[in-house]
């Protein structure tokens, strides 16, 4: 019998908690609906990322090709300078 007054005293708090839970329902519904609404966009974003992969690979490969071309150009420049040196050396050798 001692617990009855306390149980009775807790009753308003449980009613408040139940009302708060009931009051939160519309927001819970809105959040769940928004999550559902976002799904197609999430799918589109994921699909777009997947679609971009080949282009990302192409861009990376093109960067590699450009870097290789710079190397080839520098090497060709070195070869040209060396060839000029050889030619000048031959000309000088023939003069003396």
Long-range contacts (C-beta under 8 A, 24 or more apart in sequence): none
